[in-house]
Amino acid sequence: MGLLIKAILGAAVVVLIGFLAKTRNYYIAGLIPLFPTFALIAHYIVVTERGIEALRTTIVFGMWAILPYFLYLLSLWYFVGIMRLPFALGCAVLCWILAAWLLISLWSRWA
């Protein structure tokens, strides 16, 4: 039953994004996926398993994790101007993967 509820909520979010994409304020559709659903879950689990200090470290890492997403958006903005959408999305995801890998590597070395 829980899986069905999650599927319905996921479908509702997709419908909301589709609806917002058709409005005069279509750009708001880009904000909906950024609602911190998984962050809320992750933060709750970290604090219950590891404590407040681990949560604070996770929060700081999360702030740095904005950079790979920014690079994804920046590269997608560039790539959609020079290639077809499926390739642009794929290249932007690769940029995100590389940036995330770099972030994790640097964080592991210096944190």
MMTF fields as JSON, N, C-alpha, C and O atoms, coordinates in Angstrom:
{
  "mmtfVersion": "1.0.0",
  "mmtfProducer": "UNKNOWN",
  "numBonds": 443,
  "numAtoms": 444,
  "numGroups": 111,
  "numChains": 1,
  "numModels": 1,
  "chainsPerModel": [1],
  "groupsPerChain": [111],
  "chainIdList": ["A"],
  "bondAtomList": [4, 2, 8, 6, 12, 10, 16, 14, 20, 18, 24, 22, 28, 26, 32, 30, 36, 34, 40, 38, 44, 42, 48, 46, 52, 50, 56, 54, 60, 58, 64, 62, 68, 66, 72, 70, 76, 74, 80, 78, 84, 82, 88, 86, 92, 90, 96, 94, 100, 98, 104, 102, 108, 106, 112, 110, 116, 114, 120, 118, 124, 122, 128, 126, 132, 130, 136, 134, 140, 138, 144, 142, 148, 146, 152, 150, 156, 154, 160, 158, 164, 162, 168, 166, 172, 170, 176, 174, 180, 178, 184, 182, 188, 186, 192, 190, 196, 194, 200, 198, 204, 202, 208, 206, 212, 210, 216, 214, 220, 218, 224, 222, 228, 226, 232, 230, 236, 234, 240, 238, 244, 242, 248, 246, 252, 250, 256, 254, 260, 258, 264, 262, 268, 266, 272, 270, 276, 274, 280, 278, 284, 282, 288, 286, 292, 290, 296, 294, 300, 298, 304, 302, 308, 306, 312, 310, 316, 314, 320, 318, 324, 322, 328, 326, 332, 330, 336, 334, 340, 338, 344, 342, 348, 346, 352, 350, 356, 354, 360, 358, 364, 362, 368, 366, 372, 370, 376, 374, 380, 378, 384, 382, 388, 386, 392, 390, 396, 394, 400, 398, 404, 402, 408, 406, 412, 410, 416, 414, 420, 418, 424, 422, 428, 426, 432, 430, 436, 434, 440, 438],
  "bondOrderList": [1, 1, 1, 1, 1, 1, 1, 1, 1, 1, 1, 1, 1, 1, 1, 1, 1, 1, 1, 1, 1, 1, 1, 1, 1, 1, 1, 1, 1, 1, 1, 1, 1, 1, 1, 1, 1, 1, 1, 1, 1, 1, 1, 1, 1, 1, 1, 1, 1, 1, 1, 1, 1, 1, 1, 1, 1, 1, 1, 1, 1, 1, 1, 1, 1, 1, 1, 1, 1, 1, 1, 1, 1, 1, 1, 1, 1, 1, 1, 1, 1, 1, 1, 1, 1, 1, 1, 1, 1, 1, 1, 1, 1, 1, 1, 1, 1, 1, 1, 1, 1, 1, 1, 1, 1, 1, 1, 1, 1, 1],
  "groupList": [{"groupName": "MET", "atomNameList": ["N", "CA", "C", "O"], "elementList": ["N", "C", "C", "O"], "formalChargeList": [0, 0, 0, 0], "bondAtomList": [1, 0, 2, 1, 3, 2], "bondOrderList": [1, 1, 2], "singleLetterCode": "M", "chemCompType": "L-PEPTIDE LINKING"}, {"groupName": "GLY", "atomNameList": ["N", "CA", "C", "O"], "elementList": ["N", "C", "C", "O"], "formalChargeList": [0, 0, 0, 0], "bondAtomList": [1, 0, 2, 1, 3, 2], "bondOrderList": [1, 1, 2], "singleLetterCode": "G", "chemCompType": "PEPTIDE LINKING"}, {"groupName": "LEU", "atomNameList": ["N", "CA", "C", "O"], "elementList": ["N", "C", "C", "O"], "formalChargeList": [0, 0, 0, 0], "bondAtomList": [1, 0, 2, 1, 3, 2], "bondOrderList": [1, 1, 2], "singleLetterCode": "L", "chemCompType": "L-PEPTIDE LINKING"}, {"groupName": "ILE", "atomNameList": ["N", "CA", "C", "O"], "elementList": ["N", "C", "C", "O"], "formalChargeList": [0, 0, 0, 0], "bondAtomList": [1, 0, 2, 1, 3, 2], "bondOrderList": [1, 1, 2], "singleLetterCode": "I", "chemCompType": "L-PEPTIDE LINKING"}, {"groupName": "LYS", "atomNameList": ["N", "CA", "C", "O"], "elementList": ["N", "C", "C", "O"], "formalChargeList": [0, 0, 0, 0], "bondAtomList": [1, 0, 2, 1, 3, 2], "bondOrderList": [1, 1, 2], "singleLetterCode": "K", "chemCompType": "L-PEPTIDE LINKING"}, {"groupName": "ALA", "atomNameList": ["N", "CA", "C", "O"], "elementList": ["N", "C", "C", "O"], "formalChargeList": [0, 0, 0, 0], "bondAtomList": [1, 0, 2, 1, 3, 2], "bondOrderList": [1, 1, 2], "singleLetterCode": "A", "chemCompType": "L-PEPTIDE LINKING"}, {"groupName": "VAL", "atomNameList": ["N", "CA", "C", "O"], "elementList": ["N", "C", "C", "O"], "formalChargeList": [0, 0, 0, 0], "bondAtomList": [1, 0, 2, 1, 3, 2], "bondOrderList": [1, 1, 2], "singleLetterCode": "V", "chemCompType": "L-PEPTIDE LINKING"}, {"groupName": "PHE", "atomNameList": ["N", "CA", "C", "O"], "elementList": ["N", "C", "C", "O"], "formalChargeList": [0, 0, 0, 0], "bondAtomList": [1, 0, 2, 1, 3, 2], "bondOrderList": [1, 1, 2], "singleLetterCode": "F", "chemCompType": "L-PEPTIDE LINKING"}, {"groupName": "THR", "atomNameList": ["N", "CA", "C", "O"], "elementList": ["N", "C", "C", "O"], "formalChargeList": [0, 0, 0, 0], "bondAtomList": [1, 0, 2, 1, 3, 2], "bondOrderList": [1, 1, 2], "singleLetterCode": "T", "chemCompType": "L-PEPTIDE LINKING"}, {"groupName": "ARG", "atomNameList": ["N", "CA", "C", "O"], "elementList": ["N", "C", "C", "O"], "formalChargeList": [0, 0, 0, 0], "bondAtomList": [1, 0, 2, 1, 3, 2], "bondOrderList": [1, 1, 2], "singleLetterCode": "R", "chemCompType": "L-PEPTIDE LINKING"}, {"groupName": "ASN", "atomNameList": ["N", "CA", "C", "O"], "elementList": ["N", "C", "C", "O"], "formalChargeList": [0, 0, 0, 0], "bondAtomList": [1, 0, 2, 1, 3, 2], "bondOrderList": [1, 1, 2], "singleLetterCode": "N", "chemCompType": "L-PEPTIDE LINKING"}, {"groupName": "TYR", "atomNameList": ["N", "CA", "C", "O"], "elementList": ["N", "C", "C", "O"], "formalChargeList": [0, 0, 0, 0], "bondAtomList": [1, 0, 2, 1, 3, 2], "bondOrderList": [1, 1, 2], "singleLetterCode": "Y", "chemCompType": "L-PEPTIDE LINKING"}, {"groupName": "PRO", "atomNameList": ["N", "CA", "C", "O"], "elementList": ["N", "C", "C", "O"], "formalChargeList": [0, 0, 0, 0], "bondAtomList": [1, 0, 2, 1, 3, 2], "bondOrderList": [1, 1, 2], "singleLetterCode": "P", "chemCompType": "L-PEPTIDE LINKING"}, {"groupName": "HIS", "atomNameList": ["N", "CA", "C", "O"], "elementList": ["N", "C", "C", "O"], "formalChargeList": [0, 0, 0, 0], "bondAtomList": [1, 0, 2, 1, 3, 2], "bondOrderList": [1, 1, 2], "singleLetterCode": "H", "chemCompType": "L-PEPTIDE LINKING"}, {"groupName": "GLU", "atomNameList": ["N", "CA", "C", "O"], "elementList": ["N", "C", "C", "O"], "formalChargeList": [0, 0, 0, 0], "bondAtomList": [1, 0, 2, 1, 3, 2], "bondOrderList": [1, 1, 2], "singleLetterCode": "E", "chemCompType": "L-PEPTIDE LINKING"}, {"groupName": "TRP", "atomNameList": ["N", "CA", "C", "O"], "elementList": ["N", "C", "C", "O"], "formalChargeList": [0, 0, 0, 0], "bondAtomList": [1, 0, 2, 1, 3, 2], "bondOrderList": [1, 1, 2], "singleLetterCode": "W", "chemCompType": "L-PEPTIDE LINKING"}, {"groupName": "SER", "atomNameList": ["N", "CA", "C", "O"], "elementList": ["N", "C", "C", "O"], "formalChargeList": [0, 0, 0, 0], "bondAtomList": [1, 0, 2, 1, 3, 2], "bondOrderList": [1, 1, 2], "singleLetterCode": "S", "chemCompType": "L-PEPTIDE LINKING"}, {"groupName": "CYS", "atomNameList": ["N", "CA", "C", "O"], "elementList": ["N", "C", "C", "O"], "formalChargeList": [0, 0, 0, 0], "bondAtomList": [1, 0, 2, 1, 3, 2], "bondOrderList": [1, 1, 2], "singleLetterCode": "C", "chemCompType": "L-PEPTIDE LINKING"}],
  "groupTypeList": [0, 1, 2, 2, 3, 4, 5, 3, 2, 1, 5, 5, 6, 6, 6, 2, 3, 1, 7, 2, 5, 4, 8, 9, 10, 11, 11, 3, 5, 1, 2, 3, 12, 2, 7, 12, 8, 7, 5, 2, 3, 5, 13, 11, 3, 6, 6, 8, 14, 9, 1, 3, 14, 5, 2, 9, 8, 8, 3, 6, 7, 1, 0, 15, 5, 3, 2, 12, 11, 7, 2, 11, 2, 2, 16, 2, 15, 11, 7, 6, 1, 3, 0, 9, 2, 12, 7, 5, 2, 1, 17, 5, 6, 2, 17, 15, 3, 2, 5, 5, 15, 2, 2, 3, 16, 2, 15, 16, 9, 15, 5],
  "groupIdList": [1, 2, 3, 4, 5, 6, 7, 8, 9, 10, 11, 12, 13, 14, 15, 16, 17, 18, 19, 20, 21, 22, 23, 24, 25, 26, 27, 28, 29, 30, 31, 32, 33, 34, 35, 36, 37, 38, 39, 40, 41, 42, 43, 44, 45, 46, 47, 48, 49, 50, 51, 52, 53, 54, 55, 56, 57, 58, 59, 60, 61, 62, 63, 64, 65, 66, 67, 68, 69, 70, 71, 72, 73, 74, 75, 76, 77, 78, 79, 80, 81, 82, 83, 84, 85, 86, 87, 88, 89, 90, 91, 92, 93, 94, 95, 96, 97, 98, 99, 100, 101, 102, 103, 104, 105, 106, 107, 108, 109, 110, 111],
  "secStructList": [7, 2, 2, 2, 2, 2, 2, 2, 2, 2, 2, 2, 2, 2, 2, 2, 2, 2, 2, 2, 2, 6, 1, 6, 6, 4, 4, 4, 4, 4, 6, 4, 4, 4, 1, 7, 2, 2, 2, 2, 2, 2, 2, 2, 2, 2, 2, 2, 2, 2, 7, 2, 2, 2, 2, 2, 2, 2, 2, 2, 2, 2, 2, 2, 6, 2, 2, 2, 2, 2, 2, 2, 2, 2, 2, 2, 2, 2, 2, 6, 6, 6, 1, 7, 2, 2, 2, 2, 2, 2, 2, 2, 2, 2, 2, 2, 2, 2, 2, 2, 2, 2, 2, 2, 2, 2, 2, 2, 2, 2, 7],
  "xCoordList": [0.824, 0.0, 0.873, 0.547, 1.992, 2.888, 3.468, 3.634, 3.779, 4.323, 3.301, 3.661, 2.046, 0.984, 0.855, 0.696, 0.922, 0.832, 2.007, 1.829, 3.215, 4.389, 4.255, 4.626, 3.723, 3.527, 2.503, 2.676, 1.462, 0.438, 1.019, 0.755, 1.811, 2.447, 3.412, 3.445, 4.198, 5.116, 4.368, 4.781, 3.262, 2.45, 1.85, 1.763, 1.439, 0.868, 1.92, 1.601, 3.156, 4.224, 4.455, 4.629, 4.457, 4.644, 3.499, 3.731, 2.284, 1.128, 1.272, 1.004, 1.693, 1.891, 2.949, 2.76, 4.051, 5.092, 4.539, 4.777, 3.798, 3.187, 2.218, 2.184, 1.429, 0.485, 1.219, 0.886, 2.21, 2.949, 3.707, 3.859, 4.177, 4.907, 4.02, 4.529, 2.719, 1.78, 1.259, 0.509, 1.641, 1.138, 2.056, 3.121, 1.612, 2.407, 3.711, 4.718, 3.695, 4.88, 5.5, 5.769, 5.724, 6.221, 7.525, 7.779, 8.349, 9.658, 9.548, 10.502, 8.391, 8.192, 8.24, 8.519, 7.971, 8.054, 9.458, 9.62, 10.469, 11.843, 12.122, 13.132, 11.246, 11.418, 10.853, 11.367, 9.818, 9.128, 10.055, 10.005, 10.899, 11.769, 12.816, 13.44, 13.007, 14.009, 13.461, 14.193, 12.195, 11.665, 12.466, 12.669, 12.921, 13.886, 13.292, 13.558, 12.501, 11.886, 12.93, 12.873, 13.88, 14.89, 15.861, 16.384, 16.105, 16.981, 16.351, 17.047, 15.05, 14.37, 14.538, 14.831, 14.35, 14.501, 15.941, 16.188, 16.894, 18.31, 18.726, 19.438, 18.304, 18.689, 18.114, 18.792, 16.889, 16.276, 17.03, 17.304, 17.361, 18.079, 19.471, 19.889, 20.195, 21.542, 21.507, 22.303, 20.601, 20.578, 20.16, 20.654, 19.276, 18.873, 19.94, 20.055, 20.717, 21.752, 23.095, 23.817, 23.431, 24.789, 24.848, 25.909, 23.764, 23.764, 23.843, 23.948, 23.787, 23.726, 24.993, 24.905, 26.162, 27.402, 27.475, 27.9, 27.064, 27.033, 26.026, 26.266, 24.908, 23.912, 24.499, 24.303, 25.212, 25.81, 26.825, 26.89, 27.61, 28.549, 27.801, 28.196, 26.719, 25.899, 25.302, 25.215, 24.899, 24.328, 25.376, 25.092, 26.581, 27.647, 27.965, 28.119, 28.064, 28.303, 27.165, 27.402, 25.935, 24.781, 24.862, 24.43, 25.418, 25.599, 26.59, 26.381, 27.666, 28.633, 28.031, 28.413, 27.094, 26.478, 25.614, 25.181, 25.368, 24.642, 25.473, 24.922, 26.791, 27.671, 27.491, 27.403, 27.432, 27.183, 25.838, 25.735, 24.816, 23.523, 23.614, 23.058, 24.309, 24.501, 25.237, 24.876, 26.271, 27.009, 26.115, 26.224, 25.23, 24.256, 23.399, 23.239, 22.856, 21.992, 22.762, 22.27, 23.955, 24.767, 25.122, 25.014, 25.544, 25.904, 24.676, 24.76, 23.554, 22.333, 21.923, 21.524, 22.019, 21.706, 22.579, 22.091, 23.858, 24.769, 24.466, 24.355, 24.333, 24.179, 22.874, 22.852, 21.79, 20.537, 20.636, 19.837, 21.593, 21.784, 22.584, 22.589, 23.263, 24.141, 23.859, 24.452, 22.952, 22.672, 21.232, 20.532, 20.803, 19.434, 19.26, 20.214, 18.015, 17.711, 18.204, 18.82, 17.974, 18.456, 19.968, 20.433, 20.721, 22.176, 22.56, 23.481, 21.854, 22.124, 21.879, 22.676, 20.783, 20.488, 21.55, 21.997, 21.947, 22.98, 24.307, 24.96, 24.7, 25.962, 25.883, 26.856, 24.734, 24.569, 24.629, 25.194, 24.048, 24.117, 25.563, 26.0, 26.298, 27.716, 28.49, 29.366, 28.168, 28.804, 28.475, 29.343, 27.22, 26.837, 27.62, 28.123, 27.724, 28.444, 29.904, 30.441, 30.542, 31.945, 32.108, 33.035, 31.215, 31.295, 31.029, 31.689, 30.074, 29.781, 30.961, 31.317, 31.566, 32.746, 33.88, 34.537, 34.106, 35.156, 34.859, 35.756, 33.617, 33.233, 33.471, 34.041, 33.038, 33.22, 34.711, 35.144, 35.483, 36.923, 37.596, 38.387, 37.286, 37.887, 37.414, 38.207, 36.136, 35.597, 36.246, 36.583, 36.42, 37.034, 38.484, 38.974, 39.158, 40.567, 40.752, 41.657, 39.9, 40.142, 39.174, 39.419, 38.113, 37.144, 37.351, 36.624],
  "yCoordList": [-1.196, 0.0, 1.266, 2.242, 1.249, 2.401, 2.718, 3.884, 1.674, 1.878, 2.551, 3.4, 2.188, 2.805, 4.293, 5.119, 4.626, 6.034, 6.827, 7.943, 6.249, 6.921, 7.122, 8.168, 6.114, 6.232, 7.323, 8.077, 7.404, 8.435, 9.824, 10.759, 9.959, 11.253, 11.638, 12.791, 10.665, 10.939, 11.375, 12.31, 10.693, 11.061, 12.454, 13.22, 12.777, 14.099, 15.197, 16.263, 14.932, 15.914, 16.098, 17.224, 15.006, 15.093, 15.89, 16.72, 15.644, 16.392, 17.875, 18.735, 18.177, 19.57, 20.25, 21.387, 19.563, 20.121, 20.365, 21.418, 19.388, 19.548, 20.714, 21.468, 20.858, 21.971, 23.309, 24.232, 23.406, 24.662, 25.003, 26.178, 23.999, 24.238, 24.896, 25.531, 24.752, 25.328, 26.701, 27.323, 27.175, 28.463, 29.605, 29.387, 30.81, 31.996, 31.999, 32.536, 31.408, 31.308, 29.914, 29.275, 29.447, 28.098, 27.766, 26.603, 28.773, 28.56, 28.008, 27.423, 28.19, 27.653, 26.127, 25.507, 25.521, 24.066, 23.563, 22.412, 24.404, 24.033, 24.067, 23.528, 24.69, 24.763, 23.533, 23.127, 22.951, 21.833, 20.645, 20.105, 20.21, 19.065, 19.364, 18.443, 20.629, 20.998, 21.027, 21.346, 20.7, 20.596, 19.517, 18.433, 19.79, 18.893, 17.623, 17.307, 16.9, 15.669, 14.682, 14.236, 14.337, 13.348, 13.904, 13.158, 15.202, 15.816, 15.697, 15.409, 15.914, 15.769, 14.354, 14.16, 13.382, 11.984, 11.704, 11.117, 12.126, 11.889, 12.561, 11.955, 13.785, 14.502, 13.832, 13.726, 13.39, 12.701, 11.408, 11.112, 10.646, 9.386, 9.64, 8.955, 10.623, 10.918, 11.314, 10.809, 12.208, 12.678, 11.564, 11.514, 10.681, 9.592, 8.512, 7.845, 8.325, 7.289, 7.796, 7.06, 9.056, 9.545, 10.764, 11.047, 11.484, 12.634, 13.975, 14.05, 15.035, 16.407, 16.799, 17.443, 16.431, 16.827, 16.214, 16.877, 14.964, 14.337, 15.051, 15.22, 15.467, 16.215, 17.541, 17.938, 18.221, 19.5, 19.313, 20.133, 18.239, 17.94, 17.635, 18.083, 16.872, 16.54, 17.801, 17.917, 18.728, 19.989, 20.791, 21.318, 20.886, 21.624, 20.958, 21.639, 19.626, 18.922, 19.194, 19.369, 19.228, 19.524, 20.898, 21.094, 21.857, 23.195, 23.156, 23.799, 22.399, 22.249, 21.455, 21.648, 20.562, 19.725, 20.53, 20.011, 21.772, 22.647, 22.872, 23.075, 22.833, 23.107, 22.123, 22.575, 20.807, 19.909, 20.19, 20.109, 20.518, 20.825, 22.113, 22.201, 23.101, 24.345, 24.064, 24.599, 23.223, 22.879, 22.142, 22.352, 21.278, 20.602, 21.636, 21.569, 22.584, 23.599, 24.467, 24.742, 24.893, 25.722, 24.983, 25.538, 23.73, 22.966, 22.649, 22.655, 22.375, 22.122, 23.379, 23.299, 24.521, 25.785, 25.938, 26.34, 25.62, 25.719, 24.658, 24.974, 23.409, 22.305, 22.361, 21.936, 22.871, 22.915, 23.886, 23.817, 24.776, 25.703, 25.116, 25.686, 23.991, 23.468, 22.012, 21.505, 21.32, 19.918, 19.573, 20.325, 18.423, 17.988, 17.673, 17.334, 17.793, 17.689, 16.399, 16.481, 15.212, 14.003, 14.012, 13.608, 14.467, 14.539, 15.624, 15.443, 16.749, 17.831, 17.371, 17.659, 16.66, 16.141, 15.144, 15.174, 14.267, 13.279, 13.939, 13.55, 14.926, 15.632, 16.402, 16.45, 17.001, 17.734, 16.783, 17.123, 15.603, 14.609, 14.157, 13.97, 13.984, 13.632, 14.727, 14.433, 15.977, 17.089, 17.014, 17.244, 16.692, 16.547, 15.41, 15.562, 14.277, 13.118, 13.47, 13.148, 14.128, 14.521, 15.5, 15.373, 16.466, 17.452, 16.792, 17.117, 15.876, 15.166, 14.295, 14.24, 13.618, 12.793, 13.658, 13.287, 14.813, 15.724, 16.22, 16.265, 16.589, 17.058, 15.979, 16.254, 14.763, 13.667, 13.384, 13.16, 13.396, 13.151, 14.214, 13.891, 15.475, 16.563, 16.543, 16.759, 16.285, 16.235, 15.102, 15.28, 13.955, 12.81, 13.09, 12.596, 13.868, 14.162, 15.215, 15.092, 16.259, 17.386, 17.529, 18.339, 16.793, 16.964, 15.945, 15.95],
  "zCoordList": [0.0, 0.0, 0.0, -0.676, 0.766, 0.81, -0.556, -0.911, -1.325, -2.667, -3.568, -4.384, -3.433, -4.228, -3.901, -4.8, -2.628, -2.224, -2.785, -3.271, -2.718, -3.273, -4.778, -5.309, -5.458, -6.908, -7.227, -8.184, -6.443, -6.655, -6.399, -7.155, -5.331, -5.056, -6.172, -6.602, -6.639, -7.75, -8.996, -9.682, -9.291, -10.454, -10.277, -11.236, -9.066, -8.806, -9.04, -9.567, -8.65, -8.879, -10.376, -10.843, -11.125, -12.577, -13.206, -14.085, -12.766, -13.28, -12.934, -13.773, -11.703, -11.297, -12.165, -12.599, -12.416, -13.289, -14.688, -15.279, -15.215, -16.537, -16.586, -17.559, -15.53, -15.468, -15.428, -16.172, -14.563, -14.439, -15.717, -16.051, -16.425, -17.672, -18.729, -19.652, -18.605, -19.586, -19.178, -19.93, -18.011, -17.544, -17.988, -18.567, -17.701, -18.011, -17.217, -17.678, -16.042, -15.184, -15.29, -14.273, -16.507, -16.789, -16.071, -15.758, -15.809, -15.184, -13.76, -13.248, -13.12, -11.775, -11.788, -10.762, -12.939, -13.051, -12.724, -12.318, -12.894, -12.549, -11.057, -10.604, -10.293, -8.846, -8.136, -7.094, -8.687, -8.037, -7.756, -6.651, -8.7, -8.387, -7.309, -6.782, -6.985, -5.995, -4.572, -3.636, -4.403, -3.049, -2.319, -2.865, -1.106, -0.451, 0.154, 1.314, -0.614, -0.119, 0.372, 1.518, -0.481, -0.105, 0.926, 1.754, 0.882, 1.878, 3.271, 4.245, 3.362, 4.65, 5.194, 6.373, 4.329, 4.739, 5.152, 6.206, 4.317, 4.608, 5.906, 6.706, 6.131, 7.339, 8.583, 9.605, 8.497, 9.628, 9.945, 11.108, 8.908, 9.117, 9.69, 10.624, 9.137, 9.631, 11.099, 11.891, 11.477, 12.867, 13.821, 14.947, 13.408, 14.303, 14.387, 15.415, 13.336, 13.326, 13.852, 14.524, 13.545, 13.827, 14.743, 15.299, 14.918, 15.815, 15.088, 13.864, 15.91, 15.393, 14.64, 13.595, 15.141, 14.457, 13.058, 12.112, 12.925, 11.599, 10.702, 9.506, 11.276, 10.499, 10.032, 8.884, 10.907, 10.523, 9.386, 8.47, 9.447, 8.366, 7.075, 5.999, 7.191, 6.02, 5.402, 4.18, 6.236, 5.739, 4.975, 3.899, 5.522, 4.828, 3.491, 2.476, 3.489, 2.231, 1.246, 0.051, 1.749, 0.894, 0.265, -0.871, 1.003, 0.429, -0.731, -1.76, -0.557, -1.652, -2.802, -3.956, -2.497, -3.53, -4.497, -5.526, -4.172, -5.1, -6.373, -7.455, -6.23, -7.376, -8.535, -9.677, -8.311, -9.45, -10.138, -11.362, -9.348, -9.965, -10.778, -11.873, -10.247, -11.0, -12.312, -13.36, -12.246, -13.458, -14.454, -15.663, -13.946, -14.807, -15.541, -16.76, -14.792, -15.41, -16.403, -17.497, -16.031, -16.913, -18.196, -19.289, -18.062, -19.258, -20.108, -21.336, -19.481, -20.263, -21.022, -22.184, -20.383, -21.057, -22.303, -23.359, -22.18, -23.317, -24.374, -25.558, -23.95, -24.9, -25.695, -26.85, -25.113, -25.881, -27.045, -27.978, -27.0, -28.109, -29.255, -30.347, -29.042, -30.091, -30.472, -31.424, -29.737, -30.087, -29.759, -29.08, -30.255, -29.986, -28.512, -27.812, -28.054, -26.632, -25.982, -24.919, -26.547, -25.852, -25.612, -24.546, -26.592, -26.427, -25.427, -24.63, -25.472, -24.531, -23.096, -22.203, -22.877, -21.54, -21.092, -19.946, -21.999, -21.67, -21.318, -20.35, -22.094, -21.819, -20.503, -19.75, -20.227, -18.971, -17.77, -16.731, -17.917, -16.84, -16.633, -15.497, -17.719, -17.592, -16.856, -16.043, -17.141, -16.418, -14.931, -14.089, -14.605, -13.201, -12.547, -11.433, -13.232, -12.688, -12.426, -11.367, -13.382, -13.2, -12.038, -11.238, -11.951, -10.869, -9.514, -8.527, -9.464, -8.214, -7.808, -6.631, -8.77, -8.487, -7.941, -6.969, -8.571, -8.111, -6.699, -5.856, -6.438, -5.113, -4.059, -3.003, -4.34, -3.384, -3.168, -2.038, -4.236, -4.117, -3.261, -2.375, -3.522, -2.752, -1.296, -0.38, -1.09, 0.262, 1.059, 2.23, 0.438, 1.115, 1.488, 2.503, 0.682, 0.922, 2.011, 2.837, 2.026, 2.918, 4.078, 4.972, 4.098, 5.202, 6.296, 7.289]
}
